[in-house]
Amino acid sequence: MVGDALDLHPTPMDKRGLGVATEPVFAAQFRVAICHVVLPQVCLDAVIFELQAWKIVAEGGGVSVRSPYPCGMPTSAPATETSHVKGLALGLFGVLTLSPDALLIRLISVSGWTLVFWRGLLMSATLMLAVALTNRGAFVQTVSGIGRIGILASALQAAGSICFVLSILNTQVANTLIILGALPMFAAVFSAVFLKERASLHTWLAIPVSALGIGITMHKGFALGQWTGDLLALCTAILGSVHLILLRFARGRNLIPSAALGGLFSASVAFVMAPTILIPAVDFPYLAIMGCVVIPVAFSCFVTAPRFIPAPEMSLVVLLEMVLGPYWVWLGLGERPANAALLGGGIVLCTLLIHSTISLRWAKHR
C-alpha cells in the first residue's frame, strides 16, 4: 500500500538518529514541560497577540476589523516608523511561533499520514472559524471570493504541507529547513522562466551558491540513506515557490479561506492514506498547539507583516526559522545536524543573508 510505503514515523528511524529511542534523559523532562507549562502559556499568548495583530491591521492599514485581510498578500508598506516596528514585531512573532513546528512533528508518535490529517484538519477549522468571526454576514461570499486561483493555491499548499511533514519524519530537521531556506531562489528562477521577469545580478549570483549549499546537504543525506526526506524537502521548496508566484496573481483577494481550504485538501488526502486517524491522548496537546496555534498564527503574521515592512526585510526575518527550527529539535531530542548540513546550511544562510541585505538597501534607495 502506498500509504504504508510513505507512513513516515519517527520510530523506524531510530537507528539513523532520527527517532526517539536515542533521546537523552532530558527529552522526557522536556516533553513534560512542553505539555504542562509551555503549551498552555503559548496558546494564551498567541491568542492575545493574534487579536492585537488584527487590531494593528485595522488601525495601521485602514482596514475594517471585520475583515482583517482583504488584500491577501500585500506588498507595500507604510513609511512611518511606528508601522515599521509593528511589521517587524509581527514578522518576528510569526517566526518564533513557527520555529517549534518541526519539534512538535517529531514529538507526536502517530504515523506520518495520521499527523498530516489532524494537522490539516485543525488548521482548516481554526482559520475557517477566524474567517467566520471576522466576516459575519459575508462568510460565503468571502470563501467563494478566492476564485480558481485560490483553489489552485490551496492544492499547492496542501501538497507542500504533506511533503514538509513527511520530510521532517524522513531526514534530519536541519536538512529539511536548509533546503526550504532556498525557496526564494527557486521562486526567482521560476519567475524568470515562466513570467519572463528580469532578476537582479545579485539574485543570479546567489542562486548557484545556494544550490551548492543544498547539494552539500543533500549529498550527505543520500549517503546516510535519508534521500527520501531530502527529496521531499526539495519538492516542498519547489511547490512553495510556485505557490508564492501564484499568489501574486491573487492580489486584492482575501486568501485566508484559501489557506483553510488547503488544510482541508491535505486532510482529505491523508484520510485515504492513513492507516488510522485515531491518536493517543498524550499526542493531542502537541496536535492542538500545532494545528490551532502554531500554523494559523504564524500564517496570519506572515500575511500581515508585509503591510508594514518591505519584502527583503521580511526575508531576513524568516531566515531565523532555519536556525531556530534545528535548535529546538537539538534541545528537545538531542538531534545534532551533520557536519555536511552545518556546512551546507552555513553557505545557504550566508548567501540569503547577503542577498536580502543588498535587496533591502536597493529597496530603500528607490
N, C-alpha and C positions, 0 to 999 in steps of 0.2 A: 504494500500500500504506500502511495506517495506520501501520505501523512506520516506514516511511521518512518519513512526514509528521512524526512525533514523534521522529525519530532525531536528537536534540539533541546537538550535538557542539561543542566549543569552536572548532574551526577556521572553520566558516562564519560565526561571529560576530565575526571579527577586525575588520571594518570598523566595527563598533559598539563596539569596545574591550573585547570580552568574551573574545577568544581569546588565543592565544599568539604570534601574529605580531608584535604590538606590544610584546612583553615587553622590558624593559630588559636590558642585558647581565648585570646582577646575577642575573636569573632563572635563567640557565643554571648559575651557580655555586650558587644556592640549591637547584636540583634535585640537583646532585651531593652537596651537604652533606646533604640530606634522605635520599638513598638510602644513603650510605655511613657517615654519622656519627649523624644524629639518629634515624632509624627503628630501627636495631638497639638503640640505648640506650633508646628509648622502649618498645620491645617488652619488654625485660628489666625496666625499672622498672615498667611497667604490670602485668606478670605478678606481680611481687613485691608490688606494692600491692594487687592483687586478692586474693591469698592472705591478706594482712593484713586486708583488708576483711571477708572471710568469717570470719576469726578474731575480729574485732571484734564481728560479729553474734552469734557463738557465745558470747562472753564477756559482752557487754553486754546482749544481748537475751534471754538464757536460751534459746537455740535450739541444736539439735543441729548439729554441724559437718557431718554427712552431708546435712543439708537446710537450707542457709543462708537460704532464702527461703520458708518455709512459709506466710507470711501475705500473699503477693502485694504489695500496696501499702499498708503500714501507715501510719497517720496520727498515732498518738500517739507522744510522745517522752518518755523518762525525764528527770527534772528535774535529775539530777546534773550538775555542771559538767564532769566528765570525759566523760560521754556526749555533752554538747553539743559539746565540742571534737571528738570523734570524728565526729559527724554533720556538723559544719561542714567538717572536713577531707575527708570523703567527697564532700560536695557540690561543694566547690572542685575536687577532683581530677577529678570527673566532668565538670565544665565545661571544665577545662583539657585533658582528654583529648579531648573532643568538639570543641573550638574549631578544630582544623585540618581538620575533616571537609570543609568547603567547598573549602579549598585542595587537598586530596587529590583531590576530584572534578574540579577544574579541571586538575590536573596529568596526569591519565590521558587518554590520547589516543584511546581506543576510543570507539565510538558510545555514546549515552546508554543504549540498551536493553541493550547488552552490559555496561555498567557496572552497571546495576541487577541483572542476572543474577548476576554474580560477587559483588557486594556482599551480596545477599540470601543466596546460597548459602554463602558463607564465614561470615557472621554466624550462620546457622542451624546450620551444622556446629559452630561454636565453642560456641554456647550448649547444643546437644544434648550435646556432649562434657562440658560442665560439669555438666549435669543427671545424666548417666550416672555421672560420678565422685563426685558428692555424694549420689546416691540409689541406691547399689549394692543390688541385690536388689529395688528398688521402682521401677525405671525406667518400666516400662509403666504401673504404677499412677499414677505422678506425671504422666506425659504425658496419660493419659486423664482425670486429675482436673480438667483445665481446663474441661471441660464445654462446653455450647453457647455460653455467654458468652465463654469463652476462644477458641473458634473464630471467633466474630464479631469479637472484639477483634483476632485475628490478621489477618482480612480488612481491617479498618480500618487496621491498622498497615501492611500491605502496600501498600494504596492510597496512604497518606500517604507512605511511603518512595519510591514511584515518582514521585509528584508533586514531592517535595522534590528528588530528583536531577535531574529534567527541568527544574525551575525554576532550579536553580543554573546549568544549562547554557544557559538562555534569557534570563537577565536578570542584572543585577549582583547579586553576593552580598549586598551591603548591603540591596538591595530585598527579597530573599527573607527574610533574617533579621529585618528590621524588621517585615514583615508577620507572620511567625511569632511575633514577640515579643508580639503582642496575643492570642495563643492563650488565655490565662486570661480575657480579656474575652469571647471567643466562648463559652467554657465557662460563664461566668456567665449569659449570655443564654439558652443552651440549657437550663441548669438551671432557670431561671425559667419558661421556656415549657413544657418537657416534664415537668419534675419538680415544678413549682409551688413551687419553693423561693424564699424571700424573700432577695433580695440586699440588702446594706447600702447606705446612701445614698452613701457614697464610691465604691462599686463602680459604681452607676448614673451618677455624675458622671464617673467615669474612662472609661466606655465611649464616649460621644460624642467626648471629647477624643482617645482612642486612634484612633477612626475618622477623625478629622480628620487625624492624622499619617499614617495609612495612605493616606488619599485623596490627600494631597500627594505621597507617594512614588509611588503608582500612576499618578497623572496624568502625571508626568514620564516614567514608564516607557512609558505609552501613546504619548506624544509622540515618544519615541525608537524606537518600533516594538518594544518589549520587552514588549508586553502579554501575550503567551503565558506568559512566565516569571512575571510578576506574578500572573496569574490562577491559575497552578499553585501559587504560594506561598499564595494565598488559600485554594485547595482544601486544601492541606496543613494550614493552620491550622484550617479547619473540621473536617476529618477527625480531626485531633489532639484537638480539644476534645470531639468526640463519643466518641472513644476514651477520654479521661480520665473522662468521665461513666460510660461503660460499665464501666470498671474498678472503680468504686465498688460495683457490684453483685457483684463477684467478690472482695470482701474475704474473707480466710481461705483463699485458694487460692494455690498456687504458680504464678505467671504467667510464670516463665522459659520453660517449654515453649511457652506461647502466643506469646512473642516469637520463639522459634526457628521456630515454625510460620509466623509472619508473614513471616519471611525466606524461607522455602521457597515461600510463596504468591507473593511478588514475583518470585522467581527463575523460577517456573513461567510466569508471565505474560510476563516478559522473554524467556524461551527461545523463545516463539512469535513475539514481535515483533522480536527482534534479527536483524539481517542475518547475523551470525556470533557465535559465542561464543569464538572464538579471540582471544587477546590477545598483544601483543608482550611479549617478555621484560622490556623496560625498564619496563613498567607494572605488573609483578607485585608489586614491593615496595610500591607505593602501595596496590594492592588488598589485599595481605596485611595491612598495617598498619590499613587501614580496616575490613576485614571480620573480622579476627581479634583486633584490639586495641581500636581506637577505639570502635566501636559496642557490642560486648559489655561492655567495661569501663565505659564511660560509663553504659550502661543499668543495670548492676549497682550502680553507685554511686548513681544516681538512685533506685533501688528501696530501697536500704539506708538512705540518709541520713535520710529522713523518720521512721525509728525513733527518732532522737535529737534532731531539731530540728523546730520547728513548720513547717507549710506556708508561711506568709508569709515566714519567713526563707529557706526553700528557694527561694521565688520570687525573692528578692533575689539569691541566688547564681546562679541560672540566667540572670539578666539580663546577666551577664558575657559570655554567648555572643553577644549582639547587638553587643558591642563588639569582642571578640577575633576573631570569625569574619572580618569585613571587614578587620581589621588584618592578619591573616596573609596574606590574598589580596593586599592592597596591598603588603605587604613582599615577597612572593614573585613576584607577577606585575605589579605596578605598576598595579593597577586601583583608581583613586580613586573613591569614591562621588560621585554627582552632588550638586550643591548642594541640590536638592529632597529627595534621600534623606537628606542630613545634617539638613535642617530637619525633615522628617517623622520621621526616626529620633529626633531630639532630643526632639520632642514625645512620641512613644510611650515613650521611655526614661524621661523625667522623670515622665510620668504613672504608669507602672508602678512607678517607684521610690517616689513619694509614696504610691501606693495600698498597696504592700506594706509600707511603713513604718508606715502607720496600722493596717493589719491586724495587723501584728506586735505593736504596742502594745496593741491590743484583746485579742489572744490572751494576752498576759502578764498582763493585769488581770482576766482571767476567773477 
